[in-house]
Amino acid sequence: MKMEELVNYCKQYGFIFQGSEIYGGLANTWDYGPLGSRLKNNVKDCWRKRFIQERDNAYEVDADILMHPRVWEASGHVSSFSDPLVDCKHCKERFRADNLVDDFDKDAHADGMSQEELMAFIREHEVPCPKCGHKDFTDIRQFNLMFETYRGVTQDSKNKVYLRPENAQGEYVNFLNVQRTMRAKLPFSIGQIGKAFRNEITPGNFTIRTIEFEQMEYQTFCKEGNDMEQYNYFKEYGKKFFMDLGLPEDKLRFHDHEKLAHYAKAATDIEYNFASIGWTEINGTHNRTNFDLTRHTEYSGTPQTYLDPDTNEKYIPFIVESTYGLDRTVLAIISESLVNEQLESGERLVLKIKPFLAPYKVCVLPLIKKNHSEIAMEIYHELSKYFMTTYDEAGNIGKRYRREDAIGTPFCITIDDETINNNTVTIRDRDTMEQITLKVDEIKDYVLERINF
């Protein structure tokens, strides 16, 4: 499915809307609608279950978006967090040089190129401007991606703060707090779900590249020598997580970084193969060594050390980071699940999403509004206590089935005369379209068994 079709689907069915749409929109901003919000929260719930609830020594934090500005000096973001940008000399449009290269040649791996190598590739291969087709760009200039703001009433450099460009630092600066209060022994992990902000200039592919986005961050603190074991484990753990969400293995791959950051020992991305735009990063896993805690020790004056209770050895732990892009994951799930099926009766649009991810688990449908709506509403209100349930009494039953198919509702429950006379309902499966009869008091357990992650 083309990206334009995906955008239209998300808008039509209440998943994702253009940000500030009534004012003409704001570039690279998107609002999640009623169904998109539920899908997003369901992905978060799955992440929390897999990475916090089911793991030993794993703890969640919720750090503030605004942090002490020295945090970003320590992390290196103030001095070096920038994008390589070029301008088309003909149409004046601005682009990221690495995106130009990767869009021109998917095998170029621009992330491993220096600024000089990027510029040389663009000129040697005569990379065209995506907007006007001309092949004449300015030299690369670096553009800092952090949003700046100020505390207080005056715009003084002493009052400057930043909207966080990543969540990870909130976990790093709370390393000692979590270790002390949880009495945690290495290896242990700190996870966080939250918003991050980057002053992206170049337009993205829908929610692929935005100025405000949500990350599911996971940092594992370990002893040097155990770091590569943790790194390799979380590579595979992350891939398995995506597969359990419904992304097929043949559309997932590791992209190991050819050029590493100066502090990194190893780095890889998990990429998903979107039908519309090809391979795109949805996770990054990195062995960051002890760089981050060493820098925070230096800049804060507070030693970020761990005392091993078994050996009495004191050291700064290594960190293995595994970051999941929530917005990209949601888009990948929709892209993978949305299909047009040819039936004998015609075509149906169906979102074959995993039941535990579906925004609504059940739709209650009175067969005839006049005769069955009262008991249907009773059942609807009862089921709503246990899982997200919706209700639809408009139109014939076939059209209502199709509406629920299109938004991924896995089960439709039809209320008819049999419900009134025998206390039974018909429950329809979204994927197979098969129908069975159940007692009303069996509905809850039947659905709960099928929506567990």
Backbone torsions as a table, in degrees:
resi	resn	phi	psi	omega
1	MET	NA	132.5	-179.8
2	LYS	-67.7	153.9	-178.2
3	MET	-60.5	-37.8	178.9
4	GLU	-61.1	-39.9	178.2
5	GLU	-66.9	-36.6	178.1
6	LEU	-65.6	-43.0	177.7
7	VAL	-60.3	-46.1	-178.9
8	ASN	-64.0	-41.0	177.9
9	TYR	-61.0	-48.1	-177.2
10	CYS	-61.2	-36.9	178.9
11	LYS	-72.2	-44.9	-175.5
12	GLN	-63.0	-37.0	-173.1
13	TYR	-103.2	7.3	172.3
14	GLY	85.3	25.0	177.1
15	PHE	-89.3	-53.9	-175.3
16	ILE	-142.9	132.9	177.8
17	PHE	-117.1	156.0	171.9
18	GLN	-62.9	134.1	177.9
19	GLY	-64.0	135.9	178.1
20	SER	52.7	41.7	-170.5
21	GLU	-59.9	-37.9	-176.7
22	ILE	-68.2	-13.6	175.7
23	TYR	-103.2	15.1	-179.2
24	GLY	93.1	0.5	177.5
25	GLY	84.3	162.8	172.9
26	LEU	-126.8	125.1	-173.2
27	ALA	-52.4	137.0	175.0
28	ASN	64.6	27.1	173.7
29	THR	-125.7	139.9	-177.5
30	TRP	-141.4	142.0	177.6
31	ASP	-108.1	134.9	177.6
32	TYR	-86.3	127.7	-179.6
33	GLY	-82.4	-170.2	-177.1
34	PRO	-55.9	-43.0	-178.9
35	LEU	-79.9	-37.9	178.6
36	GLY	-63.8	-38.2	178.4
37	SER	-63.5	-41.7	179.4
38	ARG	-66.9	-43.1	179.0
39	LEU	-61.4	-44.7	179.6
40	LYS	-59.9	-44.3	179.7
41	ASN	-67.4	-33.3	177.5
42	ASN	-66.4	-37.9	175.2
43	VAL	-64.1	-42.3	177.0
44	LYS	-59.2	-43.5	-179.7
45	ASP	-61.7	-39.5	178.1
46	CYS	-65.1	-42.5	178.9
47	TRP	-61.9	-46.3	-179.8
48	ARG	-61.2	-40.3	-180.0
49	LYS	-64.7	-44.4	-175.6
50	ARG	-75.7	-39.0	-171.5
51	PHE	-100.1	-21.5	179.5
52	ILE	-111.8	-58.5	-173.0
53	GLN	-64.7	-43.8	-172.7
54	GLU	-89.1	-3.9	-177.3
55	ARG	-105.8	147.1	174.1
56	ASP	-75.6	145.8	173.4
57	ASN	54.0	46.6	178.7
58	ALA	-125.4	131.8	-172.1
59	TYR	-134.8	143.1	179.6
60	GLU	-104.4	141.0	173.2
61	VAL	-125.4	167.0	175.7
62	ASP	-137.3	86.7	-175.7
63	ALA	-83.4	155.2	179.8
64	ASP	-66.8	151.1	175.6
65	ILE	-67.8	-41.0	178.7
66	LEU	-90.0	127.9	-179.0
67	MET	-127.9	166.4	176.9
68	HIS	-56.9	132.2	-176.3
69	PRO	-58.3	-23.8	178.3
70	ARG	-66.1	-24.9	175.9
71	VAL	-56.2	-42.2	-175.4
72	TRP	-80.7	-19.8	170.0
73	GLU	-71.8	-43.8	179.1
74	ALA	-62.8	-39.6	-176.7
75	SER	-74.3	-17.8	-178.6
76	GLY	94.6	-0.7	-176.6
77	HIS	-69.2	-35.2	-178.7
78	VAL	-63.5	-40.3	-174.3
79	SER	-90.8	-25.3	-169.0
80	SER	-140.5	12.2	-178.8
81	PHE	-91.8	90.3	-173.7
82	SER	-145.4	162.4	176.7
83	ASP	-109.3	144.6	174.9
84	PRO	-84.2	110.7	-174.4
85	LEU	-111.9	144.4	173.2
86	VAL	-129.4	152.4	176.3
87	ASP	-112.0	137.7	170.7
88	CYS	-72.0	125.3	-177.6
89	LYS	-70.7	-17.8	-177.3
90	HIS	-88.4	-55.5	-175.7
91	CYS	-100.4	-5.0	176.6
92	LYS	70.5	9.4	178.2
93	GLU	-72.5	146.8	-176.6
94	ARG	-108.4	140.0	-177.3
95	PHE	-139.4	154.6	168.9
96	ARG	-77.7	130.5	-176.8
97	ALA	-63.5	-40.2	-178.8
98	ASP	-67.0	-34.4	177.3
99	ASN	-68.9	-38.2	176.4
100	LEU	-58.4	-44.8	-178.2
101	VAL	-66.3	-47.7	-177.6
102	ASP	-67.4	-35.5	177.6
103	ASP	-69.5	-30.8	178.6
104	PHE	-75.4	-39.4	-178.4
105	ASP	-142.9	105.3	-176.1
106	LYS	-61.8	-20.9	-178.5
107	ASP	-96.7	7.1	-176.9
108	ALA	-74.5	-29.1	-179.0
109	HIS	53.7	66.8	-177.0
110	ALA	-63.5	-22.0	-179.4
111	ASP	-63.4	-19.6	179.4
112	GLY	-94.3	4.1	-176.5
113	MET	-98.9	145.7	171.5
114	SER	-77.8	172.2	178.6
115	GLN	-60.1	-40.7	179.9
116	GLU	-66.7	-38.3	-179.9
117	GLU	-68.5	-37.9	176.9
118	LEU	-61.1	-46.7	-178.5
119	MET	-65.4	-39.4	179.3
120	ALA	-64.3	-40.3	179.5
121	PHE	-63.4	-45.7	-178.0
122	ILE	-59.3	-40.8	-177.1
123	ARG	-79.3	-41.7	-178.0
124	GLU	-66.3	-36.5	-177.6
125	HIS	-94.6	1.8	-179.9
126	GLU	49.4	54.7	179.6
127	VAL	-63.3	126.7	-177.4
128	PRO	-83.5	155.4	172.8
129	CYS	-67.8	127.1	-179.6
130	PRO	-62.4	-20.5	-177.0
131	LYS	-91.7	-49.2	-173.1
132	CYS	-113.4	-13.5	177.3
133	GLY	88.8	-7.8	177.6
134	HIS	-71.6	163.1	-172.4
135	LYS	-125.7	46.1	-176.4
136	ASP	-134.4	104.2	-177.0
137	PHE	-114.9	156.1	171.9
138	THR	-71.5	168.6	171.6
139	ASP	-64.8	160.1	-179.5
140	ILE	-71.2	135.9	171.5
141	ARG	-123.6	145.0	-179.7
142	GLN	-89.7	134.9	-176.1
143	PHE	-126.2	117.4	-178.0
144	ASN	-68.1	135.8	-171.5
145	LEU	-95.8	-3.5	-176.1
146	MET	-83.6	137.1	172.8
147	PHE	-79.6	128.6	177.4
148	GLU	-102.1	146.6	169.7
149	THR	-147.7	-178.2	-174.5
150	TYR	-134.3	142.6	172.1
151	ARG	-87.7	145.6	177.0
152	GLY	85.4	-166.9	-172.5
153	VAL	-99.3	-9.9	-179.7
154	THR	-115.7	144.6	178.6
155	GLN	-89.3	73.6	179.5
156	ASP	-102.4	142.8	-178.2
157	SER	-59.6	-25.1	178.4
158	LYS	-70.3	-20.6	-177.8
159	ASN	-101.2	6.9	-176.3
160	LYS	-71.3	132.5	172.5
161	VAL	-133.2	169.3	-175.1
162	TYR	-127.2	144.8	165.2
163	LEU	-73.6	130.8	-171.6
164	ARG	-61.2	133.0	177.2
165	PRO	-86.6	-6.8	176.2
166	GLU	-157.5	163.6	-179.6
167	ASN	-90.8	-20.7	-167.3
168	ALA	-56.0	-38.4	-175.2
169	GLN	-63.3	-28.8	176.3
170	GLY	-63.9	-29.6	176.0
171	GLU	-79.3	-37.3	-178.7
172	TYR	-66.2	-45.7	-176.2
173	VAL	-72.5	-12.4	176.2
174	ASN	-103.0	12.0	-179.9
175	PHE	-54.9	-50.4	-177.8
176	LEU	-66.8	-39.9	180.0
177	ASN	-61.6	-46.2	-178.6
178	VAL	-67.8	-44.6	-179.0
179	GLN	-60.4	-41.1	-178.1
180	ARG	-71.0	-50.8	-173.1
181	THR	-72.3	-31.4	179.8
182	MET	-93.3	-2.5	-176.5
183	ARG	49.0	46.2	-171.7
184	ALA	-81.7	137.5	175.0
185	LYS	-104.7	143.4	176.7
186	LEU	-67.2	145.6	-6.7
187	PRO	-79.7	140.5	171.8
188	PHE	-137.6	163.4	-173.0
189	SER	-126.1	148.3	173.2
190	ILE	-122.7	126.7	179.3
191	GLY	-116.1	157.1	178.6
192	GLN	-157.7	139.2	171.7
193	ILE	-113.8	128.0	-179.9
194	GLY	-174.2	171.6	-178.2
195	LYS	-80.8	145.8	170.7
196	ALA	-133.5	162.4	-171.3
197	PHE	-137.2	133.5	176.1
198	ARG	-139.5	133.8	-175.2
199	ASN	-79.2	66.6	-178.0
200	GLU	-69.3	128.9	179.5
201	ILE	-93.2	-40.6	-175.1
202	THR	-82.0	143.5	-179.1
203	PRO	-67.4	148.6	179.9
204	GLY	-107.7	177.9	174.2
205	ASN	-89.9	92.4	178.8
206	PHE	58.1	-123.5	-178.2
207	THR	-89.1	11.1	179.7
208	ILE	-68.5	-43.9	-178.6
209	ARG	-132.9	109.8	-175.1
210	THR	-132.4	168.1	179.5
211	ILE	-87.7	-17.8	175.5
212	GLU	-131.6	126.9	-175.3
213	PHE	-150.1	167.7	-176.0
214	GLU	-118.1	136.1	-179.3
215	GLN	-118.9	146.3	169.1
216	MET	-109.9	100.0	-171.3
217	GLU	-97.0	144.4	179.8
218	TYR	-144.9	117.7	-178.1
219	GLN	-117.0	124.7	178.1
220	THR	-109.4	122.2	-178.9
221	PHE	-96.6	128.7	-174.1
222	CYS	-148.2	170.4	178.1
223	LYS	-83.2	143.6	174.1
224	GLU	-56.8	135.8	-174.3
225	GLY	105.1	-28.0	175.1
226	ASN	-101.0	-2.5	-170.3
227	ASP	-69.0	-42.2	-178.3
228	MET	-71.8	-31.2	174.7
229	GLU	-63.0	-43.8	177.7
230	GLN	-64.8	-42.3	-180.0
231	TYR	-59.7	-50.2	-178.8
232	ASN	-65.8	-34.5	178.6
233	TYR	-63.9	-46.5	-175.3
234	PHE	-75.7	-21.5	169.8
235	LYS	-58.4	-52.7	-176.9
236	GLU	-71.9	-35.4	179.4
237	TYR	-61.8	-41.5	179.1
238	GLY	-66.0	-42.2	178.8
239	LYS	-62.2	-42.8	179.0
240	LYS	-62.7	-38.6	178.1
241	PHE	-59.8	-46.7	179.2
242	PHE	-63.8	-39.8	178.6
243	MET	-64.2	-37.8	178.9
244	ASP	-68.6	-23.5	175.7
245	LEU	-80.4	-7.7	176.3
246	GLY	111.9	4.6	176.8
247	LEU	-88.1	122.5	-174.4
248	PRO	-70.0	149.0	-175.8
249	GLU	-60.2	-35.0	-177.7
250	ASP	-74.0	-5.4	174.7
251	LYS	-109.1	12.9	176.8
252	LEU	-121.7	143.6	176.1
253	ARG	-152.7	156.7	172.1
254	PHE	-90.0	137.7	172.4
255	HIS	-119.7	95.3	179.1
256	ASP	-71.7	134.8	-177.3
257	HIS	-71.0	130.0	176.7
258	GLU	-78.7	-37.1	-179.9
259	LYS	-112.8	118.6	-176.4
260	LEU	-96.3	148.8	169.4
261	ALA	-61.6	155.8	-172.3
262	HIS	-61.0	-25.5	-177.5
263	TYR	-92.6	-12.0	-170.1
264	ALA	-88.8	143.3	176.0
265	LYS	-97.8	-29.7	177.7
266	ALA	-161.6	151.0	180.0
267	ALA	-156.1	140.3	177.0
268	THR	-146.3	155.9	171.0
269	ASP	-113.9	145.7	164.2
270	ILE	-95.8	125.7	-178.1
271	GLU	-114.7	145.6	175.3
272	TYR	-112.9	140.4	-177.1
273	ASN	-91.7	90.4	176.1
274	PHE	-66.8	137.7	178.6
275	ALA	-61.7	-29.9	-173.6
276	SER	-90.4	-32.2	-173.7
277	ILE	-129.1	0.9	176.8
278	GLY	83.4	-159.0	-173.8
279	TRP	-67.6	127.7	-175.8
280	THR	-141.1	136.5	-179.3
281	GLU	-65.3	132.5	173.5
282	ILE	-125.0	-8.2	177.0
283	ASN	-150.5	146.3	171.1
284	GLY	-127.8	128.5	179.2
285	THR	-122.3	128.1	-171.7
286	HIS	-138.1	139.9	167.8
287	ASN	-92.2	103.9	-172.8
288	ARG	-92.6	8.1	-176.2
289	THR	52.1	-147.6	178.6
290	ASN	-102.9	21.4	-176.1
291	PHE	-57.7	-50.6	-171.6
292	ASP	-64.9	-48.1	-178.7
293	LEU	-70.7	-29.2	175.0
294	THR	-66.1	-43.7	179.1
295	ARG	-65.2	-41.3	179.1
296	HIS	-68.7	-30.1	172.3
297	THR	-62.7	-45.6	-178.1
298	GLU	-65.3	-45.9	-172.4
299	TYR	-82.9	-29.1	-178.5
300	SER	-93.7	-24.8	-175.2
301	GLY	82.1	2.9	178.8
302	THR	-106.0	116.0	-177.7
303	PRO	-61.8	125.6	178.9
304	GLN	-96.2	63.0	-173.8
305	THR	-109.1	158.7	178.5
306	TYR	-121.5	131.8	176.8
307	LEU	-98.9	113.1	-178.7
308	ASP	-71.0	117.3	-176.6
309	PRO	-68.8	-18.2	-178.6
310	ASP	-87.9	-34.4	-174.9
311	THR	-115.0	-8.2	-173.7
312	ASN	61.1	17.8	177.0
313	GLU	-81.9	138.7	178.7
314	LYS	-113.7	129.6	-178.0
315	TYR	-158.0	164.7	174.6
316	ILE	-90.9	122.0	-175.6
317	PRO	-67.7	155.9	168.0
318	PHE	-81.7	159.0	179.6
319	ILE	-127.9	130.4	169.3
320	VAL	-109.1	117.9	-175.9
321	GLU	-103.1	137.0	174.1
322	SER	-136.1	109.8	-172.8
323	THR	-111.0	130.6	-178.4
324	TYR	-113.3	122.1	176.9
325	GLY	-77.6	109.9	-174.4
326	LEU	-66.3	-45.0	-177.6
327	ASP	-64.6	-41.8	178.3
328	ARG	-67.6	-36.4	178.2
329	THR	-64.3	-44.4	178.3
330	VAL	-60.1	-44.8	-179.4
331	LEU	-65.6	-38.3	177.5
332	ALA	-62.8	-40.9	179.8
333	ILE	-64.3	-44.4	178.3
334	ILE	-64.0	-46.2	-178.7
335	SER	-59.7	-40.5	-178.0
336	GLU	-73.6	-33.1	-170.2
337	SER	-90.8	-21.8	-172.8
338	LEU	-82.9	119.8	-177.4
339	VAL	-138.0	152.6	170.0
340	ASN	-102.4	118.5	-178.6
341	GLU	-104.7	136.9	175.3
342	GLN	-92.2	118.0	178.8
343	LEU	-113.4	166.5	176.9
344	GLU	-61.2	-31.7	-178.4
345	SER	-87.9	-0.1	-178.8
346	GLY	130.1	-161.7	-176.4
347	GLU	-99.0	144.0	172.3
348	ARG	-130.9	139.5	173.8
349	LEU	-91.9	125.2	-176.6
350	VAL	-138.4	135.0	175.7
351	LEU	-97.8	97.6	-175.0
352	LYS	-85.4	59.2	-178.6
353	ILE	-81.9	152.6	176.4
354	LYS	-57.7	137.0	-176.8
355	PRO	-54.0	-35.7	-178.3
356	PHE	-70.9	-15.9	177.8
357	LEU	-95.5	-17.4	-173.9
358	ALA	-58.2	135.8	178.8
359	PRO	-56.6	-47.1	173.0
360	TYR	-112.9	135.7	179.3
361	LYS	-86.2	-30.9	-173.3
362	VAL	-142.8	144.0	167.5
363	CYS	-120.6	130.1	178.6
364	VAL	-97.0	126.6	-173.4
365	LEU	-126.0	108.9	171.4
366	PRO	-71.9	129.1	-177.5
367	LEU	-61.2	-47.0	176.7
368	ILE	-125.9	118.5	-174.0
369	LYS	-52.9	-47.2	-175.2
370	LYS	-63.5	-36.9	-173.4
371	ASN	-92.6	-29.6	-165.9
372	HIS	-122.2	-2.3	-173.6
373	SER	-68.2	-33.5	-177.2
374	GLU	-63.4	-50.5	180.0
375	ILE	-71.1	-31.2	177.2
376	ALA	-62.7	-40.6	178.6
377	MET	-66.8	-35.1	177.2
378	GLU	-62.8	-45.4	179.4
379	ILE	-66.0	-41.2	178.3
380	TYR	-57.3	-49.1	-178.2
381	HIS	-65.9	-34.5	178.7
382	GLU	-69.0	-45.7	-178.8
383	LEU	-67.5	-29.3	-179.1
384	SER	-64.5	-16.1	176.7
385	LYS	-72.0	-19.2	-171.1
386	TYR	-114.2	-27.0	179.7
387	PHE	-162.5	164.7	-177.8
388	MET	-65.2	122.2	-176.4
389	THR	-129.8	143.1	176.6
390	THR	-123.0	169.7	-174.0
391	TYR	-137.7	137.1	-179.0
392	ASP	-145.3	122.7	178.9
393	GLU	-124.7	10.3	-175.2
394	ALA	-100.6	124.8	177.2
395	GLY	92.6	173.3	179.6
396	ASN	-73.3	163.4	-171.2
397	ILE	-63.4	-33.5	179.2
398	GLY	-64.8	-43.0	178.6
399	LYS	-65.8	-36.0	178.9
400	ARG	-68.5	-38.4	173.9
401	TYR	-57.9	-44.8	-177.0
402	ARG	-64.8	-38.4	178.1
403	ARG	-62.2	-41.9	179.9
404	GLU	-72.1	-35.6	175.0
405	ASP	-57.7	-42.6	-174.3
406	ALA	-67.0	-25.1	179.4
407	ILE	-105.7	5.0	171.2
408	GLY	88.5	11.6	-179.9
409	THR	-65.4	118.1	-172.0
410	PRO	-73.4	-25.0	-176.1
411	PHE	-135.4	133.0	173.2
412	CYS	-115.4	131.7	-178.6
413	ILE	-113.3	118.2	-179.2
414	THR	-97.5	128.6	179.1
415	ILE	-103.7	124.2	-177.1
416	ASP	-141.3	-162.9	-178.7
417	ASP	-61.5	-31.4	179.0
418	GLU	-63.4	-31.0	177.4
419	THR	-65.6	-42.7	-179.2
420	ILE	-69.4	-41.9	-173.8
421	ASN	-85.2	-38.4	-172.2
422	ASN	-122.2	1.8	180.0
423	ASN	61.8	36.0	177.7
424	THR	-121.1	157.2	177.9
425	VAL	-131.3	163.7	171.7
426	THR	-103.6	126.7	178.9
427	ILE	-114.8	127.9	-174.4
428	ARG	-109.7	134.3	177.3
429	ASP	-86.6	129.5	-177.1
430	ARG	-60.1	-46.1	-172.1
431	ASP	-77.3	-43.3	-177.4
432	THR	-92.0	-19.9	-175.2
433	MET	64.1	12.3	176.6
434	GLU	-76.4	151.0	-177.2
435	GLN	-125.5	141.1	175.8
436	ILE	-132.0	165.5	178.7
437	THR	-106.4	133.9	179.0
438	LEU	-132.5	152.8	168.0
439	LYS	-69.8	149.3	-179.0
440	VAL	-57.4	-41.1	-176.9
441	ASP	-76.2	-1.3	176.0
442	GLU	-96.4	-10.8	-173.4
443	ILE	-61.5	-48.9	-174.5
444	LYS	-55.4	-53.4	-177.5
445	ASP	-65.8	-37.2	179.0
446	TYR	-59.1	-45.6	-178.4
447	VAL	-71.7	-46.1	-177.4
448	LEU	-57.5	-38.0	179.4
449	GLU	-63.5	-24.6	-172.4
450	ARG	-104.8	0.2	-179.1
451	ILE	-119.1	15.7	-178.8
452	ASN	-83.6	136.5	176.0
453	PHE	-94.4	NA	NA
